[in-house]
């Protein structure tokens, strides 16, 4: 009976956990997408800065 209760709790928590992890992964993905989009610009700025000295 105890094991069944634990399983029930786990099954109740699982969808929440999966949703949270999914949200976290999406967040990470968007952060990396933004980073990779802004890195070339950053590189160009650094090169221009270095050349202007």
Helices and strands as residue ranges (DSSP letters): H 2-52
